[in-house]
């Protein structure tokens, strides 16, 4: 298996997806419920830093040393290098009681999404109470798939030529099914970017009750 390849972060500038994901994510969050947030796969920390500026307590983990270095230059001590396919949190994060996990545009890159959701569940279930998980991933549904077929867009959209690209293509149904299988209860769905049912991405909020 190949080792992690650096993304090539040079700044903490948001990527193109965060520009349409962040406004929707903010509408799904609330300071009274989302008091301590872990951003899994935070990259250069741009989304977490935006939430910090809004008053949220946010930490982030990512496999990219370049991204984590840049993020910590903006908010020291809140970002840590972590292989998200491993089960243990970095020691400073392990001591925190997270009530919310967010992960944007990550799950479509993973060979073992069930292991990833179990990791999210373990992060959230360390202390008692109702916890939340918010995931974003590129949207796929009937009308968007039809539009791709009619416009001859399949090769571009599902390109096999992108090293480190998407290997899972989720619909609302498939991702919701996996969340329920993993013990979560799906509570909210929103599309992001472009017209309804042709969305670029989707965000799904799921909840889990923990006994600690």
PAZAPA-4460 file (N, C-alpha, C; in steps of 0.05 Angstrom, whole numbers, plus 32768, in hexadecimal, padded with zeros to 4 digits):
% residues 212
    n_x    n_y    n_z   ca_x   ca_y   ca_z    c_x    c_y    c_z   seq   type   mol
   8011   7FE8   8000   8000   8000   8000   8012   8019   8000     1      X     A
   800A   802D   7FF0   801A   8045   7FEF   8017   8056   8008     2      X     A
   802C   8064   800F   802B   8076   8027   801D   8090   801F     3      X     A
   8017   80A0   8034   8009   80B9   802F   801A   80CB   801E     4      X     A
   800E   80D8   800B   801B   80EC   7FFA   8011   8108   8001     5      X     A
   8024   811A   8006   801D   8135   800E   800B   8143   7FF8     6      X     A
   7FF7   8151   8002   7FE5   815F   7FF0   7FF2   8177   7FE3     7      X     A
   8005   8183   7FF0   8013   819A   7FE5   8008   81B5   7FEF     8      X     A
   7FFF   81B6   8008   7FF5   81CF   8013   800B   81E4   8015     9      X     A
   8005   81FC   800D   8017   8212   800F   800C   8229   8020    10      X     A
   7FF2   822B   8023   7FE5   8240   8032   7FCD   8233   8041    11      X     A
   7FC0   8244   8051   7FA7   823B   805E   7F8E   8244   804F    12      X     A
   7F92   824B   8036   7F7B   8254   8025   7F67   823D   8022    13      X     A
   7F4D   8242   8025   7F39   822D   8022   7F3A   8222   8005    14      X     A
   7F35   8208   8003   7F34   81FD   7FE8   7F18   8202   7FDC    15      X     A
   7F14   81FC   7FC3   7EFC   8204   7FB5   7EE3   81F7   7FC2    16      X     A
   7EE5   81DF   7FCC   7ECE   81D2   7FD8   7EC5   81DF   7FF2    17      X     A
   7ED8   81E8   8002   7ED1   81F5   801B   7EC1   820F   8017    18      X     A
   7EC4   821B   8001   7EB6   8234   7FFC   7E97   8230   7FFB    19      X     A
   7E8F   8219   7FF2   7E72   8214   7FF2   7E69   8201   8008    20      X     A
   7E7C   81F2   8014   7E75   81E0   802A   7E72   81EF   8044    21      X     A
   7E84   8202   8049   7E85   8210   8063   7E6A   821E   806A    22      X     A
   7E5E   822D   8058   7E44   823A   8060   7E2F   8226   8068    23      X     A
   7E2E   820F   805B   7E1A   81FA   8062   7E22   81ED   807C    24      X     A
   7E3B   81E8   8080   7E44   81DC   809A   7E3D   81EE   80B1    25      X     A
   7E41   8208   80AE   7E3B   821B   80C4   7E1D   821A   80CB    26      X     A
   7E0C   8217   80B7   7DEF   8215   80BC   7DE8   81FB   80CB    27      X     A
   7DF9   81E7   80C9   7DF3   81CD   80D6   7DFF   81CC   80F2    28      X     A
   7E10   81DF   80F9   7E1D   81E0   8113   7E0E   81F4   8126    29      X     A
   7E11   81F0   813F   7E06   8202   8153   7E18   8203   816B    30      X     A
   7E20   821B   8175   7E32   821C   818C   7E29   820D   81A5    31      X     A
   7E0E   820B   81A8   7E04   81FD   81C0   7E07   81DF   81BF    32      X     A
   7E0A   81D4   81A6   7E0C   81B7   81A3   7E29   81AF   819B    33      X     A
   7E37   81C0   818E   7E50   81B9   8182   7E66   81C9   8190    34      X     A
   7E6C   81C1   81A9   7E7E   81D1   81B9   7E9C   81CB   81B5    35      X     A
   7EA2   81B2   81AE   7EBE   81AA   81A9   7EBE   8198   8191    36      X     A
   7ECB   81A2   817C   7EC9   8195   8161   7EE4   818A   8159    37      X     A
   7EE4   8172   814D   7EFC   8167   8141   7EF7   8166   8123    38      X     A
   7F09   8172   8114   7F08   8171   80F6   7F1B   815C   80ED    39      X     A
   7F10   8145   80E4   7F21   812F   80DB   7F27   8131   80BE    40      X     A
   7F40   8132   80B7   7F49   8137   809B   7F48   8155   8096    41      X     A
   7F52   8164   80A9   7F4F   8182   80A7   7F61   818F   8093    42      X     A
   7F74   8180   8087   7F86   818C   8073   7F96   81A3   807E    43      X     A
   7F94   81BB   8071   7FA3   81D2   807B   7F94   81E2   8090    44      X     A
   7F7E   81D6   809A   7F6F   81E3   80B0   7F5D   81FA   80A8    45      X     A
   7F59   81FF   808F   7F4B   8217   8086   7F2E   8217   8091    46      X     A
   7F20   8200   808F   7F05   81FF   8099   7F03   8201   80B7    47      X     A
   7F15   81F3   80C5   7F15   81F5   80E2   7F1C   8211   80EB    48      X     A
   7F2E   821F   80DE   7F35   823A   80E5   7F1E   824D   80E1    49      X     A
   7F0E   8248   80CC   7EF6   8259   80C7   7EE2   8255   80DE    50      X     A
   7EDF   823C   80E7   7ECC   8237   80FD   7ED7   8244   8117    51      X     A
   7EF1   8243   811B   7EFD   824F   8133   7EF7   826D   8134    52      X     A
   7EF8   827A   811D   7EF3   8297   811C   7ED6   829D   8123    53      X     A
   7EC4   8289   8120   7EA8   828C   8127   7EA3   8285   8144    54      X     A
   7EB8   827E   8152   7EB5   8278   816F   7EB4   825B   8177    55      X     A
   7EB7   8249   8164   7EB7   822C   816A   7ED2   8223   8174    56      X     A
   7ED2   8210   8186   7EEB   8203   818F   7EF0   81EB   817D    57      X     A
   7F04   81ED   816D   7F09   81DA   8158   7F26   81D0   8159    58      X     A
   7F29   81B6   8155   7F43   81A9   8152   7F43   819A   8137    59      X     A
   7F5B   8194   812D   7F5B   8185   8113   7F72   8171   8112    60      X     A
   7F6D   815C   8103   7F82   8148   80FE   7F83   8142   80E0    61      X     A
   7F9B   813C   80D6   7F9E   8136   80BA   7FB9   8128   80B7    62      X     A
   7FBC   8118   80A2   7FD5   810B   809C   7FEA   811E   8090    63      X     A
   7FE2   8135   8087   7FF4   8148   807A   8004   8158   808E    64      X     A
   801E   8153   808F   802F   8164   80A0   8030   8181   8097    65      X     A
   8030   8184   807D   8031   819F   8072   8017   81AE   807A    66      X     A
   8000   81A2   8077   7FE7   81AE   807E   7FE5   81B5   809C    67      X     A
   7FED   81A2   80AD   7FEC   81A6   80CA   7FFF   81BC   80D3    68      X     A
   8016   81BE   80C7   8029   81D3   80CD   801D   81EE   80C7    69      X     A
   8011   81F1   80B0   8004   820B   80A9   7FED   8211   80BB    70      X     A
   7FDD   81FD   80C2   7FC6   8203   80D4   7FCF   820C   80EF    71      X     A
   7FE4   81FF   80FA   7FEE   8206   8115   7FFB   8222   8115    72      X     A
   8004   822B   80FE   800E   8246   80FE   7FF8   825B   8103    73      X     A
   7FE0   8253   80FC   7FC9   8265   8100   7FBC   8261   811C    74      X     A
   7FBB   8248   8125   7FAE   8242   813E   7FBF   822C   814C    75      X     A
   7FD4   8234   815A   7FE7   8220   8165   7FDA   820D   8178    76      X     A
   7FE2   81F4   8176   7FDA   81E0   8189   7FBE   81D4   8184    77      X     A
   7FB2   81DA   816D   7F98   81D0   8167   7F98   81BB   8151    78      X     A
   7FAF   81B6   8144   7FB0   81A5   812D   7FC6   8190   8130    79      X     A
   7FC0   8177   8128   7FD3   8161   812D   7FD5   814F   8115    80      X     A
   7FED   8145   8110   7FF1   8131   80FB   7FE6   8116   8104    81      X     A
   7FD5   810B   80F4   7FC8   80F1   80FB   7FBF   80E3   80E2    82      X     A
   7FC7   80C9   80E0   7FBC   80B8   80CC   7FA0   80B0   80D3    83      X     A
   7F8C   80BA   80C4   7F70   80B6   80CC   7F67   8099   80C8    84      X     A
   7F78   8088   80BD   7F72   806C   80BB   7F7B   805C   80D4    85      X     A
   7F86   806B   80E7   7F8E   805E   8101   7F79   8065   8116    86      X     A
   7F79   8055   812B   7F63   8057   813F   7F68   806A   8156    87      X     A
   7F81   8072   8159   7F88   8082   8170   7F8A   80A0   8169    88      X     A
   7F80   80B1   817B   7F83   80CE   8177   7F9F   80D6   8182    89      X     A
   7FAA   80EC   8178   7FC2   80F8   8184   7FBC   80FE   81A1    90      X     A
   7FD0   80FB   81B2   7FCC   80FE   81CF   7FBE   8117   81D8    91      X     A
   7FC5   812F   81CD   7FB6   8147   81D6   7F98   8146   81D0    92      X     A
   7F91   813A   81B9   7F75   8138   81B1   7F67   8122   81C2    93      X     A
   7F75   810D   81C9   7F68   80F7   81D8   7F5E   8101   81F3    94      X     A
   7F69   8116   81FD   7F61   8120   8217   7F49   8133   8216    95      X     A
   7F3F   8139   81FE   7F29   814B   81FA   7F0E   813C   81F7    96      X     A
   7EF9   8149   81FF   7EDE   813D   81FD   7ED0   8149   81E5    97      X     A
   7ED2   813D   81CE   7EC6   8147   81B5   7EA8   8140   81B5    98      X     A
   7E97   8153   81AF   7E7B   814D   81AB   7E74   814D   818E    99      X     A
   7E86   8155   817D   7E81   8157   8160   7E99   814F   8150   100      X     A
   7E95   813F   813B   7EAA   813A   8127   7EA0   8144   810D   101      X     A
   7EB1   8153   80FE   7EAB   815B   80E3   7EC1   814F   80D1   102      X     A
   7EB9   8149   80B9   7ECD   813E   80A5   7EC3   8145   808A   103      X     A
   7ED1   8157   807C   7EC7   8161   8062   7ED9   8156   804B   104      X     A
   7ECB   8149   8038   7ED7   813F   801F   7EEF   812C   8025   105      X     A
   7EEA   811A   8038   7EFE   8106   8040   7EF5   80EA   8039   106      X     A
   7EDC   80E3   8040   7ED4   80C7   803F   7ED4   80BB   8023   107      X     A
   7ED3   80CC   800F   7ED3   80C2   7FF3   7EEF   80B9   7FEB   108      X     A
   7F04   80BF   7FFB   7F1F   80B7   7FF6   7F27   809D   8004   109      X     A
   7F16   8092   8014   7F1E   807C   8026   7F16   8061   801D   110      X     A
   7F28   804E   801F   7F22   8032   8017   7F10   8025   802C   111      X     A
   7F12   802D   8045   7F03   801F   805A   7EF2   8033   806A   112      X     A
   7EDC   803D   805E   7ECC   8051   806B   7EBF   8047   8085   113      X     A
   7EBA   802D   8088   7EAF   8023   80A1   7EC3   8027   80B8   114      X     A
   7EDD   8022   80B3   7EF1   8027   80C7   7EF2   8044   80CE   115      X     A
   7EEF   8055   80BB   7EEF   8072   80C0   7ED8   807A   80D2   116      X     A
   7EC0   8070   80CC   7EA9   8077   80DD   7EAC   806B   80F9   117      X     A
   7EB9   8054   80FC   7EBE   8049   8117   7ED2   805B   8126   118      X     A
   7EE5   8066   8118   7EF8   8079   8124   7EE9   8092   812E   119      X     A
   7ED7   809D   811C   7EC7   80B4   8124   7EB6   80AD   813D   120      X     A
   7EAA   8096   813D   7E99   808D   8154   7EAA   808B   816D   121      X     A
   7EC2   8081   816C   7ED3   807E   8183   7EDB   809A   818E   122      X     A
   7EE0   80AD   817C   7EE6   80C8   8185   7ECF   80D4   8195   123      X     A
   7EB6   80CF   818C   7E9F   80DB   8198   7E95   80CD   81B1   124      X     A
   7E9B   80B4   81B3   7E8F   80A4   81C9   7E9F   80A2   81E2   125      X     A
   7EB3   80B4   81E5   7EC4   80B4   81FD   7EB6   80BF   8215   126      X     A
   7EA2   80D0   8211   7E93   80DC   8227   7E75   80DA   8221   127      X     A
   7E64   80DA   8236   7E47   80D5   8231   7E3A   80ED   8224   128      X     A
   7E23   80E7   8217   7E12   80FC   820B   7E0E   80F8   81ED   129      X     A
   7DFE   8109   81E2   7DF8   8108   81C5   7E0E   8116   81B6   130      X     A
   7E1A   8109   81A3   7E30   8113   8193   7E28   8115   8175   131      X     A
   7E36   8126   8166   7E2F   812A   814A   7E47   8126   8138   132      X     A
   7E41   811B   8121   7E55   8118   810B   7E49   8125   80F2   133      X     A
   7E59   8136   80E6   7E51   8143   80CD   7E65   813D   80B7   134      X     A
   7E5C   8130   80A2   7E6E   8128   808C   7E66   8137   8073   135      X     A
   7E79   813F   8063   7E73   8148   8048   7E82   8137   8034   136      X     A
   7E76   8133   801D   7E82   8123   8007   7E75   812B   7FED   137      X     A
   7E82   8128   7FD6   7E74   812E   7FBD   7E5A   8120   7FBB   138      X     A
   7E46   812E   7FB1   7E2B   8124   7FAF   7E27   8114   7F95   139      X     A
   7E19   80FD   7F97   7E10   80EE   7F80   7DF3   80E5   7F84   140      X     A
   7DE3   80EA   7F70   7DC7   80E3   7F71   7DBD   80E1   7F54   141      X     A
   7DA4   80D9   7F51   7D99   80D2   7F37   7D9C   80E9   7F23   142      X     A
   7D93   8101   7F2A   7D93   8117   7F17   7DB0   8120   7F10   143      X     A
   7DC1   8120   7F23   7DDD   8127   7F1D   7DEA   8111   7F0C   144      X     A
   7DE5   80F8   7F13   7DF1   80E3   7F03   7DE6   80E3   7EE6   145      X     A
   7DCC   80EA   7EE3   7DC1   80EC   7EC8   7DCD   8103   7EB9   146      X     A
   7DD1   811A   7EC6   7DDD   8131   7EB9   7DFA   812B   7EB0   147      X     A
   7E08   811C   7EC1   7E24   8114   7EB9   7E23   8102   7EA0   148      X     A
   7E10   80F0   7EA0   7E0E   80DD   7E89   7E07   80EC   7E6F   149      X     A
   7DF3   80FE   7E71   7DEA   810C   7E59   7DFF   811F   7E4F   150      X     A
   7E0F   812B   7E61   7E23   813E   7E59   7E3E   8131   7E53   151      X     A
   7E3F   8116   7E53   7E58   8107   7E4F   7E6D   8110   7E63   152      X     A
   7E65   8112   7E7C   7E78   811B   7E91   7E83   8106   7EA2   153      X     A
   7E7E   80EC   7E9C   7E86   80D7   7EAE   7EA5   80D5   7EB1   154      X     A
   7EB3   80D7   7E9A   7ED0   80D4   7E9C   7EDD   80EA   7EAC   155      X     A
   7ED2   8102   7EAA   7EDD   8118   7EB9   7ED6   8116   7ED7   156      X     A
   7EBD   810F   7EDD   7EB4   810E   7EF8   7EC0   80F7   7F08   157      X     A
   7EC1   80E0   7EFB   7ECB   80C8   7F08   7EE8   80C1   7EFE   158      X     A
   7EF8   80D6   7EFA   7F12   80D1   7EED   7F23   80BD   7EFD   159      X     A
   7F30   80AC   7EEE   7F43   8099   7EFA   7F5F   80A4   7EF9   160      X     A
   7F63   80BC   7EEF   7F7D   80C7   7EEB   7F87   80D9   7F01   161      X     A
   7F77   80DC   7F17   7F7E   80ED   7F2E   7F8B   80DC   7F43   162      X     A
   7FA5   80DF   7F46   7FB3   80D0   7F5C   7FA9   80DA   7F76   163      X     A
   7FA0   80C6   7F87   7F96   80CD   7FA1   7F7A   80D8   7FA1   164      X     A
   7F6C   80D3   7F8B   7F51   80DF   7F87   7F3B   80CE   7F95   165      X     A
   7F22   80D3   7F8C   7F0B   80C7   7F99   7F09   80A9   7F91   166      X     A
   7F04   8098   7FA4   7F01   807C   7F9F   7EE5   8072   7FA7   167      X     A
   7ED6   8082   7FB5   7EBA   807C   7FBD   7EA8   8093   7FB3   168      X     A
   7E91   808C   7FA9   7E7E   80A0   7F9E   7E64   809C   7FAC   169      X     A
   7E5E   80AE   7FC0   7E49   80AA   7FD2   7E2F   80B8   7FC9   170      X     A
   7E19   80AB   7FCE   7DFE   80B8   7FCC   7DF4   80BC   7FE9   171      X     A
   7DDE   80CB   7FEB   7DD2   80CF   8005   7DCA   80B4   8011   172      X     A
   7DC0   80A2   8000   7DB7   8088   800A   7DCE   8077   8014   173      X     A
   7DE4   8076   8005   7DF9   8064   800D   7E08   806E   8026   174      X     A
   7E0D   8088   8027   7E1A   8092   803F   7E09   8091   8057   175      X     A
   7DEF   8096   8054   7DDD   8094   806B   7DDB   8077   8075   176      X     A
   7DDB   8064   8062   7DDB   8047   806A   7DF4   8040   807A   177      X     A
   7E0B   804A   8071   7E24   8043   807F   7E24   8050   809B   178      X     A
   7E1A   8068   809D   7E19   8075   80B7   7E07   8065   80CB   179      X     A
   7DF0   805D   80C1   7DDE   804E   80D2   7DEA   8033   80DA   180      X     A
   7DF7   8026   80C7   7E05   800D   80CD   7E1A   8010   80E3   181      X     A
   7E26   8028   80E4   7E3B   802E   80F7   7E31   8038   8112   182      X     A
   7E16   8039   8115   7E0A   8040   812E   7E01   805C   8131   183      X     A
   7E03   806C   811B   7DFA   8087   811B   7DDD   808A   8112   184      X     A
   7DD0   809F   811A   7DB5   80A6   8111   7DB7   80BF   8100   185      X     A
   7DAF   80BD   80E6   7DB1   80D4   80D4   7D9B   80E8   80DB   186      X     A
   7DA3   8101   80DE   7D90   8116   80E7   7D8D   812D   80D4   187      X     A
   7D9F   8131   80C1   7D9D   8148   80AF   7DAD   8143   8095   188      X     A
   7DA2   814D   807F   7DAF   814B   8065   7DAD   8167   8058   189      X     A
   7DC3   8170   804C   7DC3   8189   803D   7DD5   8186   8024   190      X     A
   7DCD   8192   800E   7DDF   8193   7FF7   7DEF   81AD   7FF8   191      X     A
   7E05   81AD   7FE9   7E17   81C5   7FE9   7E22   81C9   7FCD   192      X     A
   7E20   81E2   7FC3   7E2C   81E8   7FA9   7E19   81E0   7F93   193      X     A
   7E16   81F2   7F80   7E06   81EE   7F68   7DE9   81EC   7F6E   194      X     A
   7DD9   81E2   7F5B   7DBC   81E1   7F5D   7DB3   81C8   7F6D   195      X     A
   7D9B   81C9   7F79   7D91   81B1   7F87   7D91   8199   7F75   196      X     A
   7D9A   8182   7F81   7D9C   8168   7F74   7DB1   8167   7F5E   197      X     A
   7DBF   817D   7F5A   7DD8   817D   7F4A   7DEF   8187   7F5C   198      X     A
   7DEB   8185   7F77   7DFE   818F   7F8A   7E1A   8185   7F84   199      X     A
   7E2E   8195   7F8B   7E4A   818C   7F8A   7E4F   8179   7FA1   200      X     A
   7E46   8180   7FB9   7E4B   8170   7FD1   7E32   816D   7FE1   201      X     A
   7E32   815B   7FF4   7E1C   8158   8007   7E28   8156   8023   202      X     A
   7E18   8160   8036   7E20   815E   8052   7E0B   814E   8061   203      X     A
   7E13   813B   8071   7E01   812A   8080   7E0A   812C   809E   204      X     A
   7DF6   8133   80AF   7DFB   8133   80CC   7DEF   811A   80D8   205      X     A
   7DFE   810D   80E9   7DF5   80F5   80F6   7DFB   80F7   8114   206      X     A
   7DEB   80EA   8125   7DEE   80EC   8142   7DF2   80D1   814E   207      X     A
   7DFE   80D1   8165   7E02   80B8   8173   7E01   80BE   8191   208      X     A
   7DF4   80AD   81A0   7DF3   80B0   81BD   7E09   809F   81CA   209      X     A
   7E19   80AC   81DB   7E2F   809E   81E8   7E2A   809C   8205   210      X     A
   7E31   8085   8210   7E30   8081   822E   7E4B   8086   823B   211      X     A
   7E5F   808F   822A   7E7A   8095   8235   7E8A   807C   823A   212      X     A
***
